[in-house]
């Protein structure tokens, strides 16, 4: 018999507070490459997760996670100099999955520089009811399988194909790629299909991929470890280096032995006979 698990996002523990919700403010000077974001939340039990989407809405250009202080206040900054599209970017902040702890602000960026910005939004309300604040999910342990990914690439290719599946089909999968020294070199986002499958191509090359070594591709949905998975891909000179598995290593060994044997036989055949 399946055992049902009932999970409640930790921010909802404040459902009985006189005020519930979150406020967010984004500011920037004209021509700056920095957007400053400050906020306040009625819950300091859960980190605030940030995602910044392009004007077209098809890519995530930045992610961040901050912990509110004892008063529920928090802040962060985003560097826009590498944001290639011109237009209104969406800064999304949320704690858990309750809409009362979710805010989106629009900020304008053109040619990697900000327009003069001062925008605020708030979801803080008084006497928010328990039925409105609680976001309860009941699921079977037999049905909850999590997320997994695998990487595919040809030797010398400049593209890594990531395929995977997830049992959470109603939430986008966010990808981050970290270089051998830990710097983030790529961010992407994709929606899984109705059956939980997804695939994305990650381009290799350019100045961010100049370091040789193992790059880590991480896919995640939220903060649950069951919905986070990583794979490593070797890159050298801006191109993919395939990993030699057991079968490939055996084939290589047989090939080397054959070459040595043929070479030895050839040398013997030309030795003059007396």
KEBA-101145 format. One record per residue (C-alpha): x, y, z. Coordinates in steps of 0.5 Angstrom, whole numbers, padded with zeros to 4 digits, always signed. Layout:
R      u      v      w
R      X      Y      Z
...
//
This chain:
R      u      v      w
R  +0000  +0000  +0000
R  +0003  +0007  -0002
R  +0004  +0011  +0004
R  +0002  +0018  +0003
R  +0006  +0024  +0005
R  +0004  +0031  +0006
R  +0009  +0037  +0005
R  +0008  +0044  +0007
R  +0012  +0049  +0005
R  +0016  +0052  +0011
R  +0014  +0059  +0009
R  +0007  +0057  +0010
R  +0008  +0056  +0018
R  +0007  +0064  +0018
R  +0000  +0063  +0016
R  -0003  +0066  +0022
R  +0001  +0072  +0022
R  -0003  +0079  +0022
R  +0001  +0080  +0016
R  +0003  +0075  +0011
R  +0007  +0076  +0004
R  +0013  +0079  +0001
R  +0015  +0086  -0002
R  +0020  +0087  -0007
R  +0024  +0094  -0010
R  +0029  +0094  -0016
R  +0033  +0100  -0017
R  +0038  +0102  -0022
R  +0042  +0109  -0025
R  +0041  +0111  -0032
R  +0047  +0107  -0036
R  +0049  +0103  -0030
R  +0051  +0095  -0031
R  +0048  +0094  -0024
R  +0041  +0093  -0021
R  +0040  +0093  -0014
R  +0034  +0089  -0011
R  +0032  +0090  -0004
R  +0026  +0086  +0000
R  +0022  +0084  +0006
R  +0018  +0078  +0008
R  +0014  +0076  +0013
R  +0017  +0069  +0014
R  +0025  +0069  +0015
R  +0025  +0061  +0015
R  +0026  +0060  +0008
R  +0031  +0063  +0003
R  +0028  +0067  -0003
R  +0030  +0065  -0010
R  +0031  +0069  -0016
R  +0031  +0068  -0023
R  +0031  +0073  -0028
R  +0028  +0072  -0035
R  +0030  +0075  -0042
R  +0025  +0080  -0045
R  +0023  +0074  -0050
R  +0022  +0070  -0044
R  +0025  +0064  -0047
R  +0032  +0064  -0043
R  +0034  +0065  -0035
R  +0040  +0070  -0035
R  +0041  +0070  -0028
R  +0039  +0066  -0021
R  +0041  +0068  -0014
R  +0039  +0065  -0007
R  +0039  +0070  -0001
R  +0037  +0069  +0006
R  +0032  +0074  +0010
R  +0035  +0077  +0016
R  +0031  +0076  +0023
R  +0027  +0082  +0021
R  +0025  +0079  +0014
R  +0029  +0084  +0010
R  +0034  +0081  +0004
R  +0038  +0084  -0002
R  +0042  +0082  -0008
R  +0045  +0085  -0014
R  +0045  +0083  -0021
R  +0050  +0085  -0027
R  +0047  +0086  -0033
R  +0053  +0087  -0038
R  +0052  +0081  -0041
R  +0045  +0081  -0042
R  +0044  +0081  -0049
R  +0037  +0082  -0051
R  +0034  +0089  -0051
R  +0028  +0090  -0047
R  +0024  +0089  -0041
R  +0027  +0083  -0036
R  +0023  +0080  -0031
R  +0026  +0079  -0024
R  +0022  +0073  -0021
R  +0023  +0072  -0013
R  +0019  +0067  -0009
R  +0019  +0063  -0003
R  +0016  +0056  -0003
R  +0010  +0055  -0008
R  +0005  +0060  -0005
R  +0003  +0066  -0009
R  +0003  +0070  -0003
R  +0010  +0069  -0003
R  +0012  +0071  -0010
R  +0013  +0077  -0014
R  +0015  +0079  -0021
R  +0019  +0086  -0023
R  +0020  +0089  -0030
R  +0027  +0092  -0031
R  +0029  +0095  -0037
R  +0036  +0094  -0040
R  +0039  +0096  -0047
R  +0046  +0094  -0050
R  +0048  +0091  -0043
R  +0046  +0098  -0039
R  +0040  +0099  -0035
R  +0035  +0105  -0036
R  +0033  +0109  -0029
R  +0029  +0104  -0025
R  +0025  +0105  -0019
R  +0020  +0100  -0018
R  +0016  +0096  -0013
R  +0011  +0091  -0012
R  +0008  +0088  -0005
R  +0004  +0082  -0004
R  +0003  +0083  +0004
R  -0004  +0083  +0006
R  -0007  +0083  +0013
R  -0011  +0077  +0016
R  -0009  +0072  +0011
R  -0013  +0066  +0012
R  -0010  +0059  +0013
R  -0014  +0056  +0007
R  -0011  +0062  +0003
R  -0004  +0061  +0005
R  -0003  +0054  +0006
R  +0000  +0050  -0001
R  -0001  +0043  +0001
R  +0001  +0037  -0004
R  +0000  +0030  -0003
R  +0003  +0025  -0007
R  +0005  +0018  -0006
R  +0012  +0015  -0005
R  +0011  +0010  -0010
R  +0010  +0016  -0015
R  +0015  +0021  -0013
R  +0021  +0019  -0017
R  +0025  +0025  -0018
R  +0029  +0028  -0023
R  +0035  +0025  -0027
R  +0039  +0027  -0033
R  +0045  +0025  -0038
R  +0050  +0028  -0043
R  +0051  +0026  -0050
R  +0056  +0029  -0054
R  +0061  +0027  -0060
R  +0068  +0028  -0060
R  +0071  +0035  -0062
R  +0063  +0037  -0062
R  +0062  +0044  -0059
R  +0055  +0042  -0057
R  +0053  +0038  -0051
R  +0046  +0035  -0051
R  +0043  +0034  -0044
R  +0037  +0029  -0044
R  +0033  +0027  -0038
R  +0026  +0026  -0034
R  +0022  +0028  -0028
R  +0016  +0026  -0025
R  +0015  +0034  -0023
R  +0012  +0036  -0030
R  +0009  +0043  -0028
R  +0015  +0046  -0026
R  +0021  +0049  -0031
R  +0028  +0045  -0031
R  +0033  +0050  -0030
R  +0040  +0048  -0032
R  +0047  +0051  -0030
R  +0054  +0050  -0032
R  +0060  +0051  -0028
R  +0067  +0051  -0030
R  +0073  +0047  -0027
R  +0074  +0053  -0022
R  +0067  +0053  -0020
R  +0065  +0059  -0024
R  +0058  +0059  -0028
R  +0059  +0059  -0035
R  +0052  +0058  -0038
R  +0044  +0058  -0035
R  +0038  +0055  -0039
R  +0031  +0053  -0037
R  +0026  +0049  -0041
R  +0019  +0046  -0039
R  +0019  +0038  -0039
R  +0013  +0035  -0043
R  +0007  +0032  -0041
R  +0011  +0025  -0039
R  +0016  +0029  -0036
R  +0022  +0028  -0041
R  +0026  +0034  -0043
R  +0032  +0036  -0047
R  +0037  +0042  -0049
R  +0043  +0043  -0053
R  +0049  +0047  -0049
R  +0054  +0050  -0054
R  +0061  +0050  -0052
R  +0066  +0055  -0053
R  +0068  +0062  -0053
R  +0072  +0066  -0047
R  +0068  +0063  -0041
R  +0070  +0056  -0044
R  +0077  +0057  -0044
R  +0079  +0053  -0038
R  +0080  +0045  -0040
R  +0077  +0040  -0035
R  +0071  +0037  -0032
R  +0065  +0042  -0033
R  +0059  +0040  -0029
R  +0052  +0041  -0031
R  +0047  +0041  -0026
R  +0039  +0041  -0027
R  +0034  +0042  -0022
R  +0027  +0044  -0020
R  +0026  +0048  -0014
R  +0031  +0046  -0008
R  +0029  +0039  -0007
R  +0035  +0034  -0007
R  +0030  +0029  -0011
R  +0029  +0034  -0016
R  +0037  +0036  -0017
R  +0042  +0032  -0021
R  +0049  +0033  -0024
R  +0053  +0030  -0030
R  +0061  +0032  -0032
R  +0063  +0033  -0039
R  +0071  +0034  -0040
R  +0072  +0040  -0045
R  +0079  +0042  -0048
R  +0081  +0047  -0053
R  +0073  +0049  -0053
R  +0071  +0042  -0055
R  +0068  +0036  -0052
R  +0073  +0031  -0050
R  +0069  +0024  -0050
R  +0070  +0019  -0044
R  +0073  +0013  -0045
R  +0068  +0007  -0042
R  +0070  +0000  -0041
R  +0068  -0002  -0048
R  +0072  +0003  -0051
R  +0078  +0002  -0047
R  +0078  -0005  -0049
R  +0078  -0004  -0056
R  +0083  +0001  -0056
R  +0088  -0004  -0052
R  +0086  -0009  -0057
R  +0088  -0004  -0063
R  +0095  -0002  -0059
R  +0096  -0010  -0058
R  +0095  -0011  -0066
R  +0099  -0005  -0068
R  +0105  -0008  -0064
R  +0104  -0015  -0066
R  +0104  -0013  -0074
R  +0110  -0008  -0073
R  +0114  -0014  -0070
R  +0112  -0019  -0075
R  +0114  -0014  -0080
R  +0121  -0013  -0077
R  +0122  -0020  -0077
R  +0120  -0022  -0084
R  +0125  -0017  -0087
R  +0131  -0020  -0083
R  +0136  -0024  -0088
R  +0136  -0031  -0087
R  +0143  -0035  -0087
//
